[in-house]
Amino acid sequence: MTGNNRAARIAPANVDAALVDSTDQMLGLLSCDGTVLRANRSLVAFFDVPADEILGKPLWSAPGWEKWGIGALNIKRAVREAAAGKASHVLGILADESNRGHSAEFDLERVAEHFGLEPSIALMGQFDAIGKQLSSARALRLSQLYGAISDTNKAVMRSSGPEEVYRAVCDACVRHCGFKLAWIGLHDPLSGYIIPVEAAGPAASYVDGIRTAVSPGNMERYAPADPADRDLVASIVPDIAADPNLAAWHAAAAAHGLACLVSLPLQRNGALFGTLNVYGGKAHRFDDESVALLEEMADNVSFALDHFDREALRCQTEAALRASEARLQEAQAVGRIGDWELDRESGAMTWSPELFHLFGRSLEMGAPDLDEALAYYEPDTREHTRTCFRDAMNIGERCELEQTIILPSGAVHHHATQIVPLKDADGRVYKLFGTVQDITERKLAEQQLRRKTLEIEDLYQNAPCGYQSIDADGVIIRINDTALDWLGYTREEVVDRMRMIDILSPDSQPIFLDQFRRLKESGRLQSLELELIRSNGSRLPVQVDSTAILDAAGHFVATRTMLSDNSARKQLEIERVAHEARLAELSRHMVDVQENERRKLAGELHDRASPNLAALQLTLSNLACALPASVLAEFEPMLGDAQALLLDTATGIREICTNLRPATLDYAGLIPALQDYAQQFTRRTGTAVRLDLAPLKTQLLPNVQSLLFRIAQEALTNCAKHADAGTIHLQLAETDDALILKISDDGVGFDSCLLGESGSKPGLGLITMKERAEFAGGRFTITSNPESGTEITVTFDLHALNTLWKTRQHPSRRASDRLFQAEPGTL
């Protein structure tokens, strides 16, 4: 055991003089590391071996310590303490039955330099009969304890885990020392008490009661709820039966033959971890020396626990290191990164496995030296790389560079290298460390990105339309080459110098300002037509489409604006309008020509055919009067048939003339003409026509009246052919700015949604009505459903209708035109 300072101190001045062979005292001199430098005859005789087997060797390696119950660990500890300047004492007792009764005590103390010797350790030992120092019972007890300590030390050295140590300690206490019970308990953080984990001895069943009946009131002294509150010293109960604190346990202890108790703390990393509890069968069994030896045993167990923790930590650290290295290698493989080291003194390089892969070099070839490694690089980058290595080694400059290498396969790769100098305490670079990453894919991506960027820039600058961006103040901050070519300005003249309104015509400026304000609010501007003013003063019509660029807070920053050259479209629009005007004029002229031809044909029929038919009628009448009665009687039926045929022919010609050009339309106007035609239609077809013709406040031009009459006429004809209607409703109404003609029937109808679809063939009448209305600038609509009739609506803008047609002079009314107003059957 370590130092109680019970032996007399050894005076340094007497060390050499004491080393004589005439004394029975064992004397020796050790170096501070425990090597035996000198030994007198008594010390050599103690080990019972030749002196040369002791001198020059560690003291704990000398034979014979074990039989005295002194383990090598105890000798090592005593030497360490003496070398540290702390006096140590070691006691040994013969453990074998034949020599029992003898003891050996040794004191070790560091001595300063003397007679030319280095600082060393003086060893003084005494060999006496046991009866002179201890009673035989004490010697036996100590011998037993030393045997238990020896077994404990062996278990500490050989065990693979704490559980084996616990078992060996408890078994040694019972087997060597004859204790009734020894158990080890560990602190349970949940309950706050010590829970038994191992027990040995005849009274081991006593522990079961402790395990199940722990309570703070009964066991607080031995198993405190908070280990931090317990002093790390032994607790001794000399007589359990006399201790009032254990009154609840007196009966159980007596039943198991337990009379005394010592509880020794077990530490782990300097904190209470558990207790070693030893019970004797007689009261007052534990004296100071026994407790001290048991404390030593507990210290050895604590040492073992710390050793297991350190070993477990080492294993965990090694496992974590291996896992970290594996993850590093995996990460390097994924990231295509390798690392290297270059030693300054030896010039040797070490490479990681991934670095071999990056250079296409086999692991069997080993890591190259610096010159061989530089040979991989292209000549353009090789010398630069060499210079970076030299600067890093000589002046400690960290360096990052990109290189092009040629692999053994001939493939060209790109690497990014970092060189990091490592310095010693004096600031001298002793090693270079670095990483190499394959950036070939990144380089290729950068090249591709540059190509794409150039393509996009070319597309932007040379697009067939103009692009520009305008900031919140209307200043042009970006513009492409196409727009600059249109305007005739340079980029320096426009960007950040001119506002949008500076390149707009006076008419376009207020339009832009209003729309620009709306763009900031809505974020979008579409199909705005403006005029740009070129640098030479000419004008360029454009269509503007723009979207807003907003910041993170949603505030307007700038625009993305596209300008489309509208010149061609404007010219086409002008040509289209002119063409439509010519087409409309041609259509109106054709209508005029058609109406004139109708009027001319009707006049010709009336002026020439009607008089002849009337004359022929008179001639037949005169012939009938001139014939004798007998002849008249024979030919009168034939004459009657001829006169009836002449009358029917005259009536047919009159109807044809009315259809071609009703005289009522020329002399009375639209409404009377519609009324007359409705009466004739009803007589001819038997279909009732209900008229709703409001007087017109606007004087319509004759051509307009003809147009409206023809549409109504065609609509009634269509009804007669297809509708199978009982009643037709014809309406003519005038509003403040429109004229509405509506014809509806209650006929069979049809699905108007099918008009215009593939396979649908609208009738010629519908096409004629629609063309007539649209040629005159009107809107033609038709609504129909099966079994629900049909409704045709034609709407004209009054102002446009009257200004669209030119006023034409019609032939003067002739007296012969009155024949068209004659009643049927009269000439």
Helices and strands as residue ranges (DSSP letters): G 12-14, H 15-18, E 26-30, E 36-39, H 41-47, G 51-53, G 59-61, G 66-68, H 72-83, E 88-93, G 97-99, E 102-111, E 120-129, G 130-132, H 136-158, H 162-177, E 181-187, E 194-200, H 206-212, H 216-219, G 227-229, E 235-237, G 240-242, G 244-249, H 250-255, E 260-268, E 271-280, H 288-335, E 337-343, E 349-351, H 353-358, G 363-365, H 370-374, H 379-395, E 399-406, E 412-423, E 429-438, H 440-461, E 466-470, E 476-479, H 481-487, H 491-494, G 500-503, H 508-522, E 524-533, E 539-550, E 556-565, H 567-604, I 605-609, H 610-626, H 629-660, H 663-667, H 670-685, E 688-693, H 702-718, I 719-723, E 727-734, E 738-745, G 752-754, H 764-775, E 779-784, E 790-797, H 798-804, G 815-821
